[in-house]
Structure formats: C-alpha cells, structure tokens
Amino acid sequence: MRHSWTSASARWVAPVAALALLAACSSSQTTESTSATAASDSTTTAAADTSAAGKPMAVKPSGPAPAWGTSLHPEMQTVIEQLTAMSGPTPMSKLTPAEARKAPSATDATMAVMQKFNVPTPPVTADTMSRVLMPGVKVRIYTPKGATGTLPVIVYYHGGGWVIATLDTYDPSVRALVEQTGAIVVSVAYRQAPENKFPTAHNDSFAAYQWTLKNAASFKGDPARVAVAGESAGGNLACAVSMMARDKKVPMPKHQLLVYPIAGYDMNTPSYQANTQTKPLNKDLMAWFFTHYLRTPADGKSPMIDLVHANLKGLPPTTVITAQYDPLMSEGKMLADNLQKAGVPVKYQHYDGVTHEFFGMAAVVPEAKQAQALASGELKNALK
C-alpha cells in the first residue's frame, strides 16, 4: 500500500523530488498547495538534469531474490530491494498510524530506482485542480492536456488500507489512466482511520461519486459516462460505491476497475498463508489496517468489507487485476468468480512475478505497463 513520506535524510531528497515532479500539478488552474506541488517548481530543473546525466540502463537487482519471492521478476525485485533499503528495521505493522504515514513507500522506491537507472520521468499530460467537498474530503480533478468537448469521467479511490497514503502517493496510477483513456479522472481523498472509523471512508467515497455525477458538467465531464476505479483499499471502495449506487437507486457506474482489491475479511486464504513476509503488503500489515479501520471485528462481515460474500447482482461490468506476491490475491480471484456467478461481465487478469502495488510502476515494471494498458482498454470500451 503506497504512502507518501518526506525524509530528514539528504540521501533520499532526490527520489522524493522525483515523486514531487511526477505528482506535481502543472496547470495554471491548480488550486492545491500540497508539499509535493509546492516543491515541484524548484525540483523540475534538477530532475531533468539528472535524467539527462546518462542513458537509461536496464533495471536489474543487486542481490538474490528474497526467500518469500523467489520468482520475483527482476524489475520488481529491484523496487523491493530499494524499498527495503529505504525502510527501517521496524515493520510497518509495529508502527503507529502517524509513523506509518511518514514511512517510505513503494512509490518512493520506484522513483529512486528510476533515478538510479536513469529511467526518464514520464511527461506531464494532465492538468489538475482541486475541490473541497466537505471538511476532510477533497478531490483532485485530472484533465487531459488540450482536451476539448465533453469527456468521460473515472472516479478513482487510492489505496493505503483506509489508514495511510495520499492523492500524491497514487498520482502515477491516475496519470496513466488519464493519458491512456483520454478521460477526466476525479481522484478522491477520503477521511482515514483511526481518526475516522468504518464506514467513514466508504460514505465519503459514495458522496464523492454522487458529487461527480452532479458536477461533472462543470469540469467538462459527461455525467452519463462515469466509471469507478481503485487500488487495494480503493478497489474495495470502488466496488462498495457501485453497490451503494445500486441499492440507493443512484445512476450506476458504467464500469468498475478493481486492482488487487481488499475483498474479504478472511486472513486464512491460500494467498494470506503464502504471503506472510511479502513487501510492501503482508498478512500482519493487513491485520493492522483492519484493526485501525474497523470499529469491531463484526464490521469485517459487512458486505462493504466482505465483498466476496456480498450481493453482487446488478453491478457494472468489472475488471479485476491481481498479483502473485499479494495476500489479497485469493480474494481478488474469488471476487471475480463471484461477480461472474452473479451475472456480471468480468475481465480478470493475474500477473505473476510482481507484488501488491505494482500497478503504478509502469516506468520500471513491464507488468505494470501491461496492466495499465489492459485496464485502460476496458475502461475506454465501457465509456464510449
């Protein structure tokens, strides 16, 4: 689960600057004042100079694969090596939420790998602006540069176990969807736990979806062509939003993209048992997320959390993506199977050799590029 950090160590200034560049809001429309955005102007030249310092090199790990991931593909292993080097010895599951929000993320590690191997920073192809929907809840609206006419809209929910991460953390995923679908993406910052327990993030997410339907025309979006998407906890939120729209008789999304979603509360599935030591997500960390977000264990049985046992009939066509080294893999596949049993058209794709959080790593990890192309193709077809 990706999450933003700012290190006091000068060693990691450059990777964080690269993240700031990629996450920066370049449009004159931008109304945000996040630290990443504020830092972007001063780091653009430095980042460009770094990328020009040498030719891109093949991304290769420096050591053997970890015992928990002997089949990790080399680019993915390189990111994991970098994340391990950036992280302290204390597992995130032993940190407080405040500490965890400052810890290095898979996105930070990816940016560091890009710098190390002279991988060019992707061009900025979207303009952004922010809107505050209510106290503690805002959206960042990404619009393809130079776009004209009325565009389809994707409402995107970031991951982080409902506890950590920000809009900046998942900015690479969002920008990829904007570029490859040509749609406007509304990225939602919902309130997080433990300050805000279940079902706050779910209710905020549905409120953001309803806001998008009502206000799409104000930012050149088509309210009749709206999809939902999310990664990890965000994938859970996206599916839950579809369920709430169905139950509350609100116009349904045209499609839902669920990337390695949290889809159940059973931590004894085959993939949970096989991924007790994996990075960046493992069984202990998932238990930590549940502990902080759920009010009581009984909340884990809510259909909003336990998607695999929920009523899935009438949900929109769905794309589900899973990863090999991920405790959520089994429930993601189960969700895809149960959606099909409920009569929902499903495109399911599993990727070997990669971990949870791989989707936003297309600049480095080939499987991420493939997954983004697949997801964007399904979304484009649904939003014609």
C-alpha positions in Angstrom: 0.0 0.0 0.0 1.7 3.1 -1.2 2.1 6.1 1.1 3.9 9.4 1.0 6.8 10.4 3.1 9.4 13.2 3.5 12.7 12.0 4.9 15.1 14.0 7.0 18.0 12.2 5.4 19.6 14.0 2.4 20.2 10.6 0.9 16.6 10.4 -0.2 16.0 14.0 -1.3 16.3 13.2 -5.0 13.8 10.3 -5.1 11.3 12.4 -3.2 11.9 15.3 -5.6 11.2 12.9 -8.5 8.0 11.9 -6.8 7.1 15.6 -6.4 7.8 16.2 -10.1 5.6 13.3 -11.2 2.9 14.2 -8.7 3.1 17.9 -9.4 0.0 19.8 -10.6 1.3 21.7 -13.6 -1.8 23.5 -14.7 -2.4 27.2 -14.1 -5.9 26.0 -13.0 -4.4 24.3 -10.0 -5.6 25.4 -6.6 -3.7 22.9 -4.5 -1.0 23.7 -2.0 0.3 20.2 -1.1 4.0 19.9 -0.2 4.7 17.9 -3.4 3.1 20.6 -5.5 4.9 23.4 -3.8 8.2 21.6 -4.3 7.6 20.8 -8.0 8.8 24.1 -9.5 12.1 24.1 -7.7 12.8 20.4 -8.5 11.8 20.3 -12.2 15.2 21.5 -13.5 17.2 19.3 -11.1 15.2 16.2 -12.1 15.6 17.0 -15.8 19.3 17.4 -15.3 19.5 14.1 -13.5 17.7 12.2 -16.3 20.0 13.8 -18.9 23.1 12.7 -17.0 23.2 9.3 -18.6 21.4 6.9 -20.9 18.7 4.7 -19.4 20.0 1.4 -18.1 18.4 -2.0 -17.7 16.8 -2.3 -14.3 18.5 -5.2 -12.5 18.5 -6.3 -8.9 21.8 -6.3 -7.0 21.3 -9.4 -5.0 19.3 -12.7 -4.8 15.5 -12.8 -4.7 14.1 -12.7 -1.2 13.0 -16.1 0.3 9.4 -15.1 0.1 9.6 -14.1 -3.6 11.9 -16.5 -5.4 10.1 -15.9 -8.7 10.0 -12.1 -8.5 10.7 -10.6 -11.9 14.0 -8.6 -11.9 12.5 -5.1 -12.2 10.0 -5.8 -9.4 12.8 -7.3 -7.3 14.8 -4.1 -7.8 12.0 -2.0 -6.5 11.6 -4.2 -3.5 15.4 -4.0 -2.8 15.1 -0.3 -2.9 12.1 -0.2 -0.6 13.9 -2.5 1.9 17.0 -0.2 1.8 14.8 2.9 2.4 12.8 1.3 5.2 14.0 0.9 8.8 14.1 -2.4 10.6 10.7 -2.0 12.2 7.8 -3.5 10.2 5.0 -1.1 9.4 2.6 -3.2 11.4 4.6 -2.2 14.5 4.3 1.5 13.8 1.6 3.9 14.9 -0.5 5.3 12.1 1.3 8.7 12.4 4.6 6.9 12.0 3.4 4.8 9.1 2.3 7.8 7.2 5.9 9.1 7.2 7.4 5.7 6.2 8.9 5.2 2.7 6.5 3.8 0.1 6.6 1.6 -3.0 6.2 4.8 -5.0 9.2 6.4 -3.3 11.2 3.3 -4.1 10.1 3.3 -7.7 11.2 6.9 -8.1 14.6 6.1 -6.5 15.0 3.2 -8.9 14.2 5.5 -11.8 16.9 7.9 -10.8 19.4 5.1 -10.2 19.0 3.6 -13.6 18.3 6.9 -15.5 14.8 6.0 -16.3 13.1 9.1 -17.7 10.3 10.7 -15.8 7.0 10.4 -17.7 5.8 13.6 -19.3 3.1 15.6 -17.6 0.0 15.1 -19.8 -2.8 16.2 -17.5 -3.9 19.5 -15.9 -5.2 19.4 -12.3 -7.4 21.3 -10.0 -8.8 20.6 -6.5 -12.2 20.9 -5.0 -13.1 20.5 -1.3 -16.4 18.6 -1.0 -16.7 18.8 2.8 -14.4 19.0 5.8 -11.7 16.4 5.4 -12.8 15.3 1.9 -11.5 16.7 -1.3 -11.0 15.6 -4.9 -8.2 16.3 -7.4 -9.5 16.5 -10.9 -7.1 15.5 -13.7 -8.0 16.6 -17.3 -6.0 15.5 -20.4 -4.0 18.5 -21.6 -5.5 20.1 -24.7 -8.7 18.1 -24.4 -11.8 19.6 -26.0 -15.5 18.7 -25.8 -17.2 16.6 -23.1 -15.2 13.8 -21.7 -16.0 10.6 -19.8 -15.1 10.5 -16.1 -13.4 8.0 -13.9 -13.8 8.4 -10.1 -10.6 6.9 -8.6 -10.0 5.8 -5.0 -6.5 5.4 -3.7 -5.2 2.6 -1.5 -3.5 2.6 1.9 -5.7 0.3 4.0 -8.1 3.2 4.7 -5.3 4.4 7.1 -2.3 5.7 5.1 -1.4 7.3 1.7 -2.5 10.4 -0.1 -3.5 11.6 -3.6 0.2 12.2 -4.3 1.1 8.6 -3.4 -1.1 7.2 -6.2 -0.6 10.0 -8.7 1.4 7.8 -11.2 -1.6 5.4 -11.5 -4.0 8.2 -12.0 -1.9 10.0 -14.6 -1.5 6.7 -16.5 -5.3 6.3 -16.6 -5.8 9.8 -17.8 -3.3 9.5 -20.6 -4.4 6.1 -21.8 -8.1 6.5 -21.6 -8.5 10.2 -22.5 -10.9 10.5 -19.6 -11.1 13.0 -16.8 -10.1 11.3 -13.5 -11.5 12.5 -10.2 -9.1 11.2 -7.5 -10.8 11.1 -4.1 -9.1 12.0 -0.7 -11.5 10.4 1.8 -11.1 10.6 5.6 -8.9 8.0 7.1 -8.6 5.8 10.2 -8.1 5.5 13.1 -9.3 9.1 13.4 -12.3 8.1 11.2 -13.5 4.5 11.6 -15.7 2.4 9.3 -17.8 3.3 7.4 -16.5 6.8 7.1 -14.2 6.2 4.1 -17.0 4.3 2.4 -19.5 7.0 3.0 -17.1 9.7 1.8 -16.3 7.7 -1.3 -20.0 7.4 -2.2 -20.5 11.1 -1.5 -17.6 11.9 -3.9 -19.2 9.7 -6.6 -22.6 11.5 -6.2 -20.8 14.9 -6.3 -19.1 13.8 -9.5 -22.4 12.9 -11.1 -24.0 16.2 -10.1 -21.0 18.4 -11.0 -19.3 16.6 -14.0 -20.6 19.2 -16.5 -18.8 22.0 -14.6 -15.4 20.5 -15.4 -16.3 19.3 -19.0 -17.2 15.7 -17.8 -20.1 13.7 -19.1 -22.3 12.5 -16.1 -23.8 9.8 -18.3 -20.3 8.2 -18.8 -18.8 7.7 -15.4 -16.7 4.7 -14.1 -15.1 3.9 -10.8 -11.7 2.6 -10.1 -9.4 1.9 -7.2 -6.4 0.0 -5.9 -6.3 -2.1 -2.8 -8.5 -0.4 -0.2 -9.5 1.8 -3.1 -10.6 -1.2 -5.1 -12.8 -2.1 -2.1 -14.2 1.4 -2.0 -14.9 1.4 -5.7 -16.9 -1.8 -5.6 -18.7 -0.7 -2.5 -19.7 2.6 -4.2 -21.2 0.5 -7.1 -23.2 -1.5 -4.5 -24.4 1.7 -2.8 -25.4 3.2 -6.1 -27.4 0.1 -6.9 -29.1 0.0 -3.5 -29.8 3.7 -3.3 -31.1 3.9 -6.9 -28.4 6.3 -8.0 -27.1 6.1 -11.6 -24.7 3.2 -11.8 -21.1 3.4 -12.9 -20.5 2.2 -16.5 -17.6 0.1 -15.3 -15.5 -0.7 -12.2 -11.8 -1.3 -12.2 -10.7 -3.2 -9.1 -6.9 -3.5 -8.8 -5.8 -6.1 -6.2 -8.9 -5.1 -4.1 -9.5 -5.8 -0.4 -12.5 -8.1 -0.9 -12.8 -10.1 2.3 -12.0 -10.4 6.0 -10.7 -14.0 5.9 -7.0 -13.8 6.6 -6.6 -17.6 6.2 -7.0 -17.8 2.4 -4.2 -19.5 0.4 -2.7 -16.2 -0.6 -2.7 -14.9 3.0 -1.0 -18.0 4.2 1.6 -17.8 1.4 2.3 -14.1 1.8 3.2 -13.6 5.5 6.5 -11.9 4.8 5.9 -10.2 1.4 6.6 -6.5 0.8 5.1 -4.0 0.6 2.0 -5.8 1.9 1.7 -8.9 4.1 -0.7 -10.6 6.4 0.4 -8.7 9.6 0.0 -5.4 7.8 -3.5 -6.2 6.6 -4.4 -7.2 10.2 -3.0 -3.8 11.3 -5.2 -2.0 8.7 -8.3 -3.8 9.8 -7.6 -3.1 13.5 -7.4 0.6 12.8 -10.3 1.0 10.4 -12.9 -1.4 11.7 -14.8 -0.4 14.9 -15.1 -4.1 15.9 -14.4 -7.4 14.2 -18.1 -7.6 13.3 -17.6 -4.8 10.8 -15.4 -7.2 8.8 -18.6 -9.1 7.9 -20.2 -6.1 6.4 -20.9 -6.5 2.7 -18.9 -3.3 2.2 -15.8 -5.0 3.5 -16.6 -8.7 2.8 -17.3 -8.2 -0.9 -16.8 -11.9 -1.8 -19.9 -12.7 0.3 -22.0 -9.7 -0.7 -24.9 -9.5 -3.1 -23.1 -8.7 -6.4 -26.1 -8.9 -8.7 -26.6 -5.9 -10.9 -23.1 -4.4 -10.6 -21.4 -2.9 -13.6 -19.0 -4.7 -15.9 -15.8 -5.2 -14.0 -12.1 -5.6 -14.5 -10.2 -7.3 -11.7 -6.4 -7.4 -11.5 -4.3 -9.5 -9.1 -0.6 -10.0 -8.3 1.3 -13.2 -7.3 3.0 -11.9 -4.2 0.0 -10.4 -2.5 -2.1 -11.6 0.4 -5.2 -10.3 -1.4 -4.7 -12.4 -4.5 -7.1 -15.3 -3.5 -10.0 -13.0 -2.6 -9.5 -10.9 -5.7 -9.9 -14.1 -7.8 -12.9 -15.2 -5.7 -14.5 -11.8 -6.2 -14.1 -12.1 -10.0 -15.6 -15.6 -9.9 -18.5 -14.5 -7.7 -19.2 -11.5 -9.9 -19.4 -13.8 -12.9 -21.7 -16.1 -11.0 -23.9 -13.1 -10.3 -24.2 -12.4 -14.0 -21.7 -9.5 -14.1 -19.4 -9.4 -17.2 -15.8 -9.7 -15.8 -12.3 -9.3 -17.2 -9.9 -11.0 -14.8 -6.1 -10.8 -15.2 -3.5 -12.2 -12.9 0.2 -11.1 -13.1 3.0 -13.4 -11.9 6.3 -12.2 -10.6 5.0 -8.9 -9.1 3.8 -7.7 -5.7 0.9 -5.7 -4.4 1.3 -2.0 -5.6 2.9 -2.9 -8.9 0.2 -1.2 -11.0 1.6 2.3 -10.7 5.2 1.2 -11.5 4.9 1.2 -15.4 8.1 3.3 -15.8 10.1 0.4 -14.3 8.0 -2.8 -14.2 6.8 -4.2 -17.5 3.8 -6.0 -15.9 2.5 -2.6 -14.7 2.6 -1.3 -18.2 0.7 -4.3 -19.4 -1.9 -4.0 -16.6 -2.4 -0.3 -17.2 -3.0 -1.0 -20.9 -5.5 -3.7 -20.1 -7.3 -1.6 -17.6 -7.4 1.5 -19.8 -8.7 -0.6 -22.8 -11.6 -2.0 -20.7 -12.4 1.5 -19.4 -12.3 3.1 -22.8 -14.7 0.5 -24.2 -17.1 1.0 -21.4 -17.1 4.7 -21.6 -17.5 5.1 -25.4 
